[in-house]
Amino acid sequence: MIGINRKDIQAILKAGAKAKGMSTSEFKADIQATIDNIINSSDIEEQKRFKQYFGNRISTPEEYIYTITKKTTIKF
């Protein structure tokens, strides 16, 4: 598991925004749009995976990054 805290999440948001050439708030809005697209998706498997991580609630971009980072395993 990866040790990650609030400061790390802010750094991830800032780095992601810089990589995409947008402001941090625009990047957060982009992530929120992605979350909304998953929730409203017609793909049952995609919705199932999202509900497995977050239940029936809508996550914030920060919570999304934290949870996905914690639950994702990297295989070498």
PyMOL Python script that loads the backbone (N, CA, C, O; Angstrom):
from pymol import cmd

cmd.read_pdbstr("""\
ATOM      1  N   MET A   1       0.835  -1.182   0.000  1.00  0.00           N
ATOM      2  CA  MET A   1       0.000   0.000   0.000  1.00  0.00           C
ATOM      3  C   MET A   1       0.878   1.243   0.000  1.00  0.00           C
ATOM      4  O   MET A   1       1.990   1.245   0.529  1.00  0.00           O
ATOM      5  N   ILE A   2       0.371   2.257  -0.583  1.00  0.00           N
ATOM      6  CA  ILE A   2       1.101   3.505  -0.699  1.00  0.00           C
ATOM      7  C   ILE A   2       0.663   4.433   0.429  1.00  0.00           C
ATOM      8  O   ILE A   2      -0.531   4.590   0.683  1.00  0.00           O
ATOM      9  N   GLY A   3       1.638   5.047   1.105  1.00  0.00           N
ATOM     10  CA  GLY A   3       1.312   6.048   2.110  1.00  0.00           C
ATOM     11  C   GLY A   3       1.045   7.371   1.415  1.00  0.00           C
ATOM     12  O   GLY A   3       1.930   7.921   0.759  1.00  0.00           O
ATOM     13  N   ILE A   4      -0.165   7.881   1.554  1.00  0.00           N
ATOM     14  CA  ILE A   4      -0.540   9.114   0.868  1.00  0.00           C
ATOM     15  C   ILE A   4      -1.355   9.962   1.829  1.00  0.00           C
ATOM     16  O   ILE A   4      -2.183   9.442   2.576  1.00  0.00           O
ATOM     17  N   ASN A   5      -1.121  11.262   1.811  1.00  0.00           N
ATOM     18  CA  ASN A   5      -1.875  12.154   2.674  1.00  0.00           C
ATOM     19  C   ASN A   5      -2.431  13.319   1.864  1.00  0.00           C
ATOM     20  O   ASN A   5      -2.274  13.378   0.644  1.00  0.00           O
ATOM     21  N   ARG A   6      -3.082  14.243   2.561  1.00  0.00           N
ATOM     22  CA  ARG A   6      -3.745  15.365   1.901  1.00  0.00           C
ATOM     23  C   ARG A   6      -2.761  16.211   1.081  1.00  0.00           C
ATOM     24  O   ARG A   6      -3.078  16.649  -0.024  1.00  0.00           O
ATOM     25  N   LYS A   7      -1.582  16.429   1.632  1.00  0.00           N
ATOM     26  CA  LYS A   7      -0.569  17.221   0.935  1.00  0.00           C
ATOM     27  C   LYS A   7      -0.152  16.529  -0.366  1.00  0.00           C
ATOM     28  O   LYS A   7       0.062  17.185  -1.385  1.00  0.00           O
ATOM     29  N   ASP A   8      -0.040  15.210  -0.318  1.00  0.00           N
ATOM     30  CA  ASP A   8       0.313  14.447  -1.519  1.00  0.00           C
ATOM     31  C   ASP A   8      -0.768  14.576  -2.587  1.00  0.00           C
ATOM     32  O   ASP A   8      -0.463  14.701  -3.773  1.00  0.00           O
ATOM     33  N   ILE A   9      -2.021  14.545  -2.168  1.00  0.00           N
ATOM     34  CA  ILE A   9      -3.129  14.650  -3.121  1.00  0.00           C
ATOM     35  C   ILE A   9      -3.110  16.009  -3.798  1.00  0.00           C
ATOM     36  O   ILE A   9      -3.332  16.108  -5.005  1.00  0.00           O
ATOM     37  N   GLN A  10      -2.846  17.058  -3.027  1.00  0.00           N
ATOM     38  CA  GLN A  10      -2.763  18.396  -3.613  1.00  0.00           C
ATOM     39  C   GLN A  10      -1.614  18.476  -4.617  1.00  0.00           C
ATOM     40  O   GLN A  10      -1.736  19.118  -5.660  1.00  0.00           O
ATOM     41  N   ALA A  11      -0.500  17.822  -4.298  1.00  0.00           N
ATOM     42  CA  ALA A  11       0.641  17.795  -5.221  1.00  0.00           C
ATOM     43  C   ALA A  11       0.284  17.032  -6.494  1.00  0.00           C
ATOM     44  O   ALA A  11       0.681  17.426  -7.591  1.00  0.00           O
ATOM     45  N   ILE A  12      -0.464  15.943  -6.348  1.00  0.00           N
ATOM     46  CA  ILE A  12      -0.904  15.163  -7.513  1.00  0.00           C
ATOM     47  C   ILE A  12      -1.818  16.009  -8.396  1.00  0.00           C
ATOM     48  O   ILE A  12      -1.675  16.016  -9.618  1.00  0.00           O
ATOM     49  N   LEU A  13      -2.757  16.723  -7.773  1.00  0.00           N
ATOM     50  CA  LEU A  13      -3.659  17.589  -8.533  1.00  0.00           C
ATOM     51  C   LEU A  13      -2.875  18.679  -9.269  1.00  0.00           C
ATOM     52  O   LEU A  13      -3.135  18.960 -10.438  1.00  0.00           O
ATOM     53  N   LYS A  14      -1.930  19.277  -8.580  1.00  0.00           N
ATOM     54  CA  LYS A  14      -1.125  20.343  -9.184  1.00  0.00           C
ATOM     55  C   LYS A  14      -0.296  19.805 -10.353  1.00  0.00           C
ATOM     56  O   LYS A  14      -0.227  20.434 -11.408  1.00  0.00           O
ATOM     57  N   ALA A  15       0.329  18.644 -10.163  1.00  0.00           N
ATOM     58  CA  ALA A  15       1.145  18.045 -11.226  1.00  0.00           C
ATOM     59  C   ALA A  15       0.281  17.640 -12.421  1.00  0.00           C
ATOM     60  O   ALA A  15       0.675  17.836 -13.570  1.00  0.00           O
ATOM     61  N   GLY A  16      -0.889  17.078 -12.149  1.00  0.00           N
ATOM     62  CA  GLY A  16      -1.793  16.688 -13.229  1.00  0.00           C
ATOM     63  C   GLY A  16      -2.273  17.887 -14.022  1.00  0.00           C
ATOM     64  O   GLY A  16      -2.356  17.841 -15.249  1.00  0.00           O
ATOM     65  N   ALA A  17      -2.590  18.965 -13.310  1.00  0.00           N
ATOM     66  CA  ALA A  17      -3.031  20.190 -13.976  1.00  0.00           C
ATOM     67  C   ALA A  17      -1.915  20.763 -14.844  1.00  0.00           C
ATOM     68  O   ALA A  17      -2.154  21.200 -15.970  1.00  0.00           O
ATOM     69  N   LYS A  18      -0.710  20.758 -14.315  1.00  0.00           N
ATOM     70  CA  LYS A  18       0.434  21.277 -15.070  1.00  0.00           C
ATOM     71  C   LYS A  18       0.681  20.433 -16.320  1.00  0.00           C
ATOM     72  O   LYS A  18       0.965  20.969 -17.391  1.00  0.00           O
ATOM     73  N   ALA A  19       0.574  19.114 -16.179  1.00  0.00           N
ATOM     74  CA  ALA A  19       0.797  18.215 -17.311  1.00  0.00           C
ATOM     75  C   ALA A  19      -0.241  18.427 -18.410  1.00  0.00           C
ATOM     76  O   ALA A  19       0.065  18.286 -19.594  1.00  0.00           O
ATOM     77  N   LYS A  20      -1.465  18.765 -18.016  1.00  0.00           N
ATOM     78  CA  LYS A  20      -2.522  18.984 -19.005  1.00  0.00           C
ATOM     79  C   LYS A  20      -2.608  20.434 -19.463  1.00  0.00           C
ATOM     80  O   LYS A  20      -3.383  20.761 -20.362  1.00  0.00           O
ATOM     81  N   GLY A  21      -1.804  21.311 -18.840  1.00  0.00           N
ATOM     82  CA  GLY A  21      -1.800  22.716 -19.234  1.00  0.00           C
ATOM     83  C   GLY A  21      -3.046  23.462 -18.812  1.00  0.00           C
ATOM     84  O   GLY A  21      -3.552  24.302 -19.556  1.00  0.00           O
ATOM     85  N   MET A  22      -3.547  23.162 -17.622  1.00  0.00           N
ATOM     86  CA  MET A  22      -4.740  23.834 -17.120  1.00  0.00           C
ATOM     87  C   MET A  22      -4.556  24.178 -15.650  1.00  0.00           C
ATOM     88  O   MET A  22      -3.590  23.749 -15.019  1.00  0.00           O
ATOM     89  N   SER A  23      -5.484  24.953 -15.110  1.00  0.00           N
ATOM     90  CA  SER A  23      -5.408  25.305 -13.697  1.00  0.00           C
ATOM     91  C   SER A  23      -5.839  24.109 -12.852  1.00  0.00           C
ATOM     92  O   SER A  23      -6.468  23.173 -13.345  1.00  0.00           O
ATOM     93  N   THR A  24      -5.489  24.162 -11.575  1.00  0.00           N
ATOM     94  CA  THR A  24      -5.857  23.076 -10.667  1.00  0.00           C
ATOM     95  C   THR A  24      -7.371  22.937 -10.568  1.00  0.00           C
ATOM     96  O   THR A  24      -7.893  21.822 -10.539  1.00  0.00           O
ATOM     97  N   SER A  25      -8.079  24.067 -10.518  1.00  0.00           N
ATOM     98  CA  SER A  25      -9.540  23.996 -10.423  1.00  0.00           C
ATOM     99  C   SER A  25     -10.154  23.396 -11.690  1.00  0.00           C
ATOM    100  O   SER A  25     -11.137  22.659 -11.612  1.00  0.00           O
ATOM    101  N   GLU A  26      -9.583  23.706 -12.852  1.00  0.00           N
ATOM    102  CA  GLU A  26     -10.065  23.099 -14.097  1.00  0.00           C
ATOM    103  C   GLU A  26      -9.792  21.597 -14.105  1.00  0.00           C
ATOM    104  O   GLU A  26     -10.619  20.810 -14.565  1.00  0.00           O
ATOM    105  N   PHE A  27      -8.632  21.212 -13.594  1.00  0.00           N
ATOM    106  CA  PHE A  27      -8.275  19.793 -13.531  1.00  0.00           C
ATOM    107  C   PHE A  27      -9.212  19.049 -12.589  1.00  0.00           C
ATOM    108  O   PHE A  27      -9.650  17.941 -12.899  1.00  0.00           O
ATOM    109  N   LYS A  28      -9.528  19.652 -11.430  1.00  0.00           N
ATOM    110  CA  LYS A  28     -10.474  19.035 -10.496  1.00  0.00           C
ATOM    111  C   LYS A  28     -11.852  18.902 -11.138  1.00  0.00           C
ATOM    112  O   LYS A  28     -12.532  17.894 -10.951  1.00  0.00           O
ATOM    113  N   ALA A  29     -12.261  19.917 -11.892  1.00  0.00           N
ATOM    114  CA  ALA A  29     -13.548  19.857 -12.589  1.00  0.00           C
ATOM    115  C   ALA A  29     -13.539  18.743 -13.636  1.00  0.00           C
ATOM    116  O   ALA A  29     -14.554  18.079 -13.844  1.00  0.00           O
ATOM    117  N   ASP A  30     -12.405  18.539 -14.289  1.00  0.00           N
ATOM    118  CA  ASP A  30     -12.253  17.463 -15.271  1.00  0.00           C
ATOM    119  C   ASP A  30     -12.394  16.097 -14.595  1.00  0.00           C
ATOM    120  O   ASP A  30     -13.064  15.208 -15.120  1.00  0.00           O
ATOM    121  N   ILE A  31     -11.767  15.936 -13.438  1.00  0.00           N
ATOM    122  CA  ILE A  31     -11.884  14.676 -12.690  1.00  0.00           C
ATOM    123  C   ILE A  31     -13.323  14.473 -12.239  1.00  0.00           C
ATOM    124  O   ILE A  31     -13.843  13.359 -12.311  1.00  0.00           O
ATOM    125  N   GLN A  32     -13.980  15.548 -11.769  1.00  0.00           N
ATOM    126  CA  GLN A  32     -15.371  15.436 -11.332  1.00  0.00           C
ATOM    127  C   GLN A  32     -16.266  15.042 -12.502  1.00  0.00           C
ATOM    128  O   GLN A  32     -17.200  14.260 -12.329  1.00  0.00           O
ATOM    129  N   ALA A  33     -15.991  15.570 -13.684  1.00  0.00           N
ATOM    130  CA  ALA A  33     -16.757  15.188 -14.876  1.00  0.00           C
ATOM    131  C   ALA A  33     -16.554  13.712 -15.189  1.00  0.00           C
ATOM    132  O   ALA A  33     -17.493  13.026 -15.591  1.00  0.00           O
ATOM    133  N   THR A  34     -15.335  13.224 -15.008  1.00  0.00           N
ATOM    134  CA  THR A  34     -15.052  11.799 -15.214  1.00  0.00           C
ATOM    135  C   THR A  34     -15.849  10.954 -14.230  1.00  0.00           C
ATOM    136  O   THR A  34     -16.425   9.933 -14.607  1.00  0.00           O
ATOM    137  N   ILE A  35     -15.883  11.378 -12.970  1.00  0.00           N
ATOM    138  CA  ILE A  35     -16.651  10.666 -11.944  1.00  0.00           C
ATOM    139  C   ILE A  35     -18.125  10.642 -12.327  1.00  0.00           C
ATOM    140  O   ILE A  35     -18.774   9.599 -12.250  1.00  0.00           O
ATOM    141  N   ASP A  36     -18.656  11.796 -12.741  1.00  0.00           N
ATOM    142  CA  ASP A  36     -20.063  11.875 -13.148  1.00  0.00           C
ATOM    143  C   ASP A  36     -20.345  10.981 -14.350  1.00  0.00           C
ATOM    144  O   ASP A  36     -21.403  10.355 -14.418  1.00  0.00           O
ATOM    145  N   ASN A  37     -19.411  10.914 -15.299  1.00  0.00           N
ATOM    146  CA  ASN A  37     -19.581  10.045 -16.468  1.00  0.00           C
ATOM    147  C   ASN A  37     -19.623   8.574 -16.072  1.00  0.00           C
ATOM    148  O   ASN A  37     -20.397   7.799 -16.634  1.00  0.00           O
ATOM    149  N   ILE A  38     -18.795   8.191 -15.110  1.00  0.00           N
ATOM    150  CA  ILE A  38     -18.800   6.801 -14.641  1.00  0.00           C
ATOM    151  C   ILE A  38     -20.129   6.481 -13.976  1.00  0.00           C
ATOM    152  O   ILE A  38     -20.716   5.428 -14.227  1.00  0.00           O
ATOM    153  N   ILE A  39     -20.606   7.387 -13.128  1.00  0.00           N
ATOM    154  CA  ILE A  39     -21.864   7.162 -12.415  1.00  0.00           C
ATOM    155  C   ILE A  39     -23.031   7.047 -13.393  1.00  0.00           C
ATOM    156  O   ILE A  39     -23.924   6.222 -13.203  1.00  0.00           O
ATOM    157  N   ASN A  40     -23.023   7.866 -14.432  1.00  0.00           N
ATOM    158  CA  ASN A  40     -24.117   7.880 -15.402  1.00  0.00           C
ATOM    159  C   ASN A  40     -23.881   6.958 -16.593  1.00  0.00           C
ATOM    160  O   ASN A  40     -24.658   6.968 -17.547  1.00  0.00           O
ATOM    161  N   SER A  41     -22.830   6.172 -16.546  1.00  0.00           N
ATOM    162  CA  SER A  41     -22.472   5.290 -17.649  1.00  0.00           C
ATOM    163  C   SER A  41     -23.498   4.169 -17.831  1.00  0.00           C
ATOM    164  O   SER A  41     -24.134   3.727 -16.875  1.00  0.00           O
ATOM    165  N   SER A  42     -23.641   3.731 -19.058  1.00  0.00           N
ATOM    166  CA  SER A  42     -24.512   2.587 -19.330  1.00  0.00           C
ATOM    167  C   SER A  42     -23.757   1.271 -19.170  1.00  0.00           C
ATOM    168  O   SER A  42     -24.358   0.197 -19.225  1.00  0.00           O
ATOM    169  N   ASP A  43     -22.441   1.351 -18.974  1.00  0.00           N
ATOM    170  CA  ASP A  43     -21.602   0.169 -18.778  1.00  0.00           C
ATOM    171  C   ASP A  43     -21.761  -0.331 -17.342  1.00  0.00           C
ATOM    172  O   ASP A  43     -21.295   0.313 -16.402  1.00  0.00           O
ATOM    173  N   ILE A  44     -22.407  -1.457 -17.177  1.00  0.00           N
ATOM    174  CA  ILE A  44     -22.696  -2.021 -15.861  1.00  0.00           C
ATOM    175  C   ILE A  44     -21.414  -2.359 -15.102  1.00  0.00           C
ATOM    176  O   ILE A  44     -21.335  -2.132 -13.894  1.00  0.00           O
ATOM    177  N   GLU A  45     -20.418  -2.896 -15.791  1.00  0.00           N
ATOM    178  CA  GLU A  45     -19.153  -3.260 -15.134  1.00  0.00           C
ATOM    179  C   GLU A  45     -18.443  -2.035 -14.565  1.00  0.00           C
ATOM    180  O   GLU A  45     -17.884  -2.084 -13.470  1.00  0.00           O
ATOM    181  N   GLU A  46     -18.470  -0.943 -15.313  1.00  0.00           N
ATOM    182  CA  GLU A  46     -17.835   0.293 -14.864  1.00  0.00           C
ATOM    183  C   GLU A  46     -18.531   0.817 -13.606  1.00  0.00           C
ATOM    184  O   GLU A  46     -17.867   1.218 -12.650  1.00  0.00           O
ATOM    185  N   GLN A  47     -19.854   0.815 -13.606  1.00  0.00           N
ATOM    186  CA  GLN A  47     -20.614   1.250 -12.433  1.00  0.00           C
ATOM    187  C   GLN A  47     -20.366   0.326 -11.245  1.00  0.00           C
ATOM    188  O   GLN A  47     -20.265   0.785 -10.108  1.00  0.00           O
ATOM    189  N   LYS A  48     -20.268  -0.962 -11.507  1.00  0.00           N
ATOM    190  CA  LYS A  48     -20.029  -1.949 -10.451  1.00  0.00           C
ATOM    191  C   LYS A  48     -18.687  -1.699  -9.766  1.00  0.00           C
ATOM    192  O   LYS A  48     -18.592  -1.735  -8.539  1.00  0.00           O
ATOM    193  N   ARG A  49     -17.644  -1.443 -10.573  1.00  0.00           N
ATOM    194  CA  ARG A  49     -16.320  -1.153 -10.001  1.00  0.00           C
ATOM    195  C   ARG A  49     -16.352   0.121  -9.165  1.00  0.00           C
ATOM    196  O   ARG A  49     -15.765   0.175  -8.085  1.00  0.00           O
ATOM    197  N   PHE A  50     -17.042   1.148  -9.669  1.00  0.00           N
ATOM    198  CA  PHE A  50     -17.129   2.407  -8.934  1.00  0.00           C
ATOM    199  C   PHE A  50     -17.846   2.199  -7.603  1.00  0.00           C
ATOM    200  O   PHE A  50     -17.394   2.696  -6.571  1.00  0.00           O
ATOM    201  N   LYS A  51     -18.960   1.470  -7.619  1.00  0.00           N
ATOM    202  CA  LYS A  51     -19.708   1.209  -6.387  1.00  0.00           C
ATOM    203  C   LYS A  51     -18.912   0.352  -5.418  1.00  0.00           C
ATOM    204  O   LYS A  51     -19.076   0.476  -4.204  1.00  0.00           O
ATOM    205  N   GLN A  52     -18.056  -0.510  -5.934  1.00  0.00           N
ATOM    206  CA  GLN A  52     -17.200  -1.326  -5.077  1.00  0.00           C
ATOM    207  C   GLN A  52     -16.272  -0.427  -4.260  1.00  0.00           C
ATOM    208  O   GLN A  52     -16.028  -0.694  -3.083  1.00  0.00           O
ATOM    209  N   TYR A  53     -15.762   0.623  -4.872  1.00  0.00           N
ATOM    210  CA  TYR A  53     -14.854   1.539  -4.184  1.00  0.00           C
ATOM    211  C   TYR A  53     -15.578   2.580  -3.331  1.00  0.00           C
ATOM    212  O   TYR A  53     -15.127   2.892  -2.229  1.00  0.00           O
ATOM    213  N   PHE A  54     -16.691   3.119  -3.825  1.00  0.00           N
ATOM    214  CA  PHE A  54     -17.310   4.279  -3.190  1.00  0.00           C
ATOM    215  C   PHE A  54     -18.735   4.070  -2.692  1.00  0.00           C
ATOM    216  O   PHE A  54     -19.308   4.977  -2.088  1.00  0.00           O
ATOM    217  N   GLY A  55     -19.313   2.918  -2.925  1.00  0.00           N
ATOM    218  CA  GLY A  55     -20.696   2.703  -2.519  1.00  0.00           C
ATOM    219  C   GLY A  55     -21.635   3.499  -3.407  1.00  0.00           C
ATOM    220  O   GLY A  55     -21.380   3.663  -4.600  1.00  0.00           O
ATOM    221  N   ASN A  56     -22.711   3.990  -2.832  1.00  0.00           N
ATOM    222  CA  ASN A  56     -23.710   4.725  -3.609  1.00  0.00           C
ATOM    223  C   ASN A  56     -23.519   6.235  -3.547  1.00  0.00           C
ATOM    224  O   ASN A  56     -24.409   6.985  -3.949  1.00  0.00           O
ATOM    225  N   ARG A  57     -22.391   6.684  -3.058  1.00  0.00           N
ATOM    226  CA  ARG A  57     -22.184   8.124  -2.948  1.00  0.00           C
ATOM    227  C   ARG A  57     -21.239   8.619  -4.039  1.00  0.00           C
ATOM    228  O   ARG A  57     -20.460   7.858  -4.612  1.00  0.00           O
ATOM    229  N   ILE A  58     -21.334   9.904  -4.301  1.00  0.00           N
ATOM    230  CA  ILE A  58     -20.471  10.535  -5.293  1.00  0.00           C
ATOM    231  C   ILE A  58     -19.227  11.037  -4.568  1.00  0.00           C
ATOM    232  O   ILE A  58     -19.329  11.772  -3.585  1.00  0.00           O
ATOM    233  N   SER A  59     -18.068  10.646  -5.047  1.00  0.00           N
ATOM    234  CA  SER A  59     -16.823  11.048  -4.397  1.00  0.00           C
ATOM    235  C   SER A  59     -16.342  12.393  -4.931  1.00  0.00           C
ATOM    236  O   SER A  59     -16.728  12.829  -6.016  1.00  0.00           O
ATOM    237  N   THR A  60     -15.493  13.034  -4.143  1.00  0.00           N
ATOM    238  CA  THR A  60     -14.831  14.257  -4.586  1.00  0.00           C
ATOM    239  C   THR A  60     -13.590  13.861  -5.387  1.00  0.00           C
ATOM    240  O   THR A  60     -13.134  12.722  -5.288  1.00  0.00           O
ATOM    241  N   PRO A  61     -13.043  14.776  -6.170  1.00  0.00           N
ATOM    242  CA  PRO A  61     -11.810  14.441  -6.894  1.00  0.00           C
ATOM    243  C   PRO A  61     -10.682  14.005  -5.960  1.00  0.00           C
ATOM    244  O   PRO A  61      -9.932  13.084  -6.282  1.00  0.00           O
ATOM    245  N   GLU A  62     -10.558  14.662  -4.808  1.00  0.00           N
ATOM    246  CA  GLU A  62      -9.519  14.294  -3.847  1.00  0.00           C
ATOM    247  C   GLU A  62      -9.736  12.888  -3.310  1.00  0.00           C
ATOM    248  O   GLU A  62      -8.792  12.104  -3.214  1.00  0.00           O
ATOM    249  N   GLU A  63     -10.970  12.568  -2.960  1.00  0.00           N
ATOM    250  CA  GLU A  63     -11.292  11.231  -2.455  1.00  0.00           C
ATOM    251  C   GLU A  63     -11.085  10.179  -3.548  1.00  0.00           C
ATOM    252  O   GLU A  63     -10.616   9.074  -3.274  1.00  0.00           O
ATOM    253  N   TYR A  64     -11.434  10.526  -4.770  1.00  0.00           N
ATOM    254  CA  TYR A  64     -11.251   9.620  -5.905  1.00  0.00           C
ATOM    255  C   TYR A  64      -9.772   9.269  -6.076  1.00  0.00           C
ATOM    256  O   TYR A  64      -9.417   8.098  -6.205  1.00  0.00           O
ATOM    257  N   ILE A  65      -8.915  10.290  -6.075  1.00  0.00           N
ATOM    258  CA  ILE A  65      -7.472  10.057  -6.211  1.00  0.00           C
ATOM    259  C   ILE A  65      -6.963   9.209  -5.059  1.00  0.00           C
ATOM    260  O   ILE A  65      -6.221   8.250  -5.273  1.00  0.00           O
ATOM    261  N   TYR A  66      -7.356   9.554  -3.840  1.00  0.00           N
ATOM    262  CA  TYR A  66      -6.895   8.823  -2.655  1.00  0.00           C
ATOM    263  C   TYR A  66      -7.301   7.354  -2.729  1.00  0.00           C
ATOM    264  O   TYR A  66      -6.469   6.467  -2.541  1.00  0.00           O
ATOM    265  N   THR A  67      -8.572   7.099  -3.001  1.00  0.00           N
ATOM    266  CA  THR A  67      -9.087   5.733  -3.007  1.00  0.00           C
ATOM    267  C   THR A  67      -8.489   4.909  -4.140  1.00  0.00           C
ATOM    268  O   THR A  67      -8.060   3.776  -3.923  1.00  0.00           O
ATOM    269  N   ILE A  68      -8.458   5.460  -5.326  1.00  0.00           N
ATOM    270  CA  ILE A  68      -7.905   4.724  -6.461  1.00  0.00           C
ATOM    271  C   ILE A  68      -6.425   4.432  -6.234  1.00  0.00           C
ATOM    272  O   ILE A  68      -5.946   3.349  -6.570  1.00  0.00           O
ATOM    273  N   THR A  69      -5.709   5.384  -5.669  1.00  0.00           N
ATOM    274  CA  THR A  69      -4.288   5.176  -5.383  1.00  0.00           C
ATOM    275  C   THR A  69      -4.091   4.088  -4.342  1.00  0.00           C
ATOM    276  O   THR A  69      -3.189   3.261  -4.475  1.00  0.00           O
ATOM    277  N   LYS A  70      -4.919   4.078  -3.310  1.00  0.00           N
ATOM    278  CA  LYS A  70      -4.797   3.081  -2.247  1.00  0.00           C
ATOM    279  C   LYS A  70      -5.202   1.687  -2.717  1.00  0.00           C
ATOM    280  O   LYS A  70      -4.592   0.699  -2.308  1.00  0.00           O
ATOM    281  N   LYS A  71      -6.215   1.594  -3.564  1.00  0.00           N
ATOM    282  CA  LYS A  71      -6.764   0.297  -3.955  1.00  0.00           C
ATOM    283  C   LYS A  71      -6.090  -0.310  -5.180  1.00  0.00           C
ATOM    284  O   LYS A  71      -6.249  -1.501  -5.444  1.00  0.00           O
ATOM    285  N   THR A  72      -5.347   0.485  -5.925  1.00  0.00           N
ATOM    286  CA  THR A  72      -4.698  -0.010  -7.131  1.00  0.00           C
ATOM    287  C   THR A  72      -3.393  -0.700  -6.761  1.00  0.00           C
ATOM    288  O   THR A  72      -2.578  -0.164  -6.011  1.00  0.00           O
ATOM    289  N   THR A  73      -3.215  -1.887  -7.298  1.00  0.00           N
ATOM    290  CA  THR A  73      -1.966  -2.605  -7.065  1.00  0.00           C
ATOM    291  C   THR A  73      -1.134  -2.566  -8.334  1.00  0.00           C
ATOM    292  O   THR A  73      -1.655  -2.649  -9.446  1.00  0.00           O
ATOM    293  N   ILE A  74       0.137  -2.441  -8.147  1.00  0.00           N
ATOM    294  CA  ILE A  74       1.054  -2.396  -9.279  1.00  0.00           C
ATOM    295  C   ILE A  74       1.789  -3.723  -9.333  1.00  0.00           C
ATOM    296  O   ILE A  74       2.402  -4.148  -8.354  1.00  0.00           O
ATOM    297  N   LYS A  75       1.724  -4.366 -10.477  1.00  0.00           N
ATOM    298  CA  LYS A  75       2.418  -5.641 -10.661  1.00  0.00           C
ATOM    299  C   LYS A  75       3.636  -5.406 -11.530  1.00  0.00           C
ATOM    300  O   LYS A  75       3.540  -4.825 -12.610  1.00  0.00           O
ATOM    301  N   PHE A  76       4.769  -5.856 -11.055  1.00  0.00           N
ATOM    302  CA  PHE A  76       6.018  -5.713 -11.808  1.00  0.00           C
ATOM    303  C   PHE A  76       6.385  -7.007 -12.454  1.00  0.00           C
ATOM    304  O   PHE A  76       7.408  -7.089 -13.134  1.00  0.00           O
TER     305      PHE A  76
END
""", "prot")
cmd.dss("prot")
cmd.show_as("cartoon", "prot")
cmd.util.cbc("prot")
cmd.orient("prot")
